[in-house]
Amino acid sequence: KAGVTQTPRYLIKTRGQQVTLSCSPISGHRSVSWYQQTPGQGLQFLFEYFSETQRNKGNFPGRFSGRQFSNSRSEMNVSTLELGDSALYLCASSLGQSGEKLFFGSGTQLSVL
Amino acid sequence: AQSVSQHNHHVILSEAASLELGCNYSYGGTVNLFWYVQYPGQHLQLLLKYFSGDPLVKGIKGFEAEFIKSKFSFNLRKPSVQWSDTAEYFCAVNARSSNTGKLIFGQGTTLQVKP
């Protein structure tokens, strides 16, 4: 069974640009969550999608958005990039039930110059 | 608001030493508790979780954790660490009433085991 796949693995962008990250969950998983990981702030929840609907959102500005497609694949978009957006962005999938473990991808390392 | 505090940021142990990593959470309701581990170059994976029942839970690779409700704690333990346990360990919590994808993580503890 293939794991959670995130593309691209690395990205370098400049301030003001926008970026789209992709996540393919484990087959059959309907929930996809996104997290930002930085040395200073640790792992912070961005949002969760379940059956194409956003059902949880963290405390990030509106520049961070996402969506989920009918095949459960998800994308997150960051517009007007800032230096502080440099981070490892992790995607996690699950069947979507309470108390379940999350399966994480390897992440996309975003560097904003 | 929920929060998770991990007391140790960096722990260095010799092989065969015992390990205990502290985790305290802040939340007024019923919670699910997790420990995740990130080995060097690998993705985050679940070590163990507490959902309900016996507050002493056992996970993979000989790890265990004890949920003490009165102390809002979920400390991770291992009686004898190995060099291969070198990794970053994260405690996490979500509200039982919430949906599964939203976890609040602690800052993480880097464990270095010397051979």
Interface residues (C-beta under 8 A of the other chain):
Chain A: G3 V4 S31 V32 S33 Y35 G42 L43 Q44 F45 E48 F50 R55 N56 G58 L90 A92 S94 G96 Q97 S98 G99 E100 K101 L102 F104 G105 S106 G107
Chain B: N32 F34 Y36 Q42 H43 L44 Q45 L46 K49 F51 F90 A92 N94 R96 S97 S98 N99 T100 G101 K102 L103 I104 F105 G106 Q107 G108
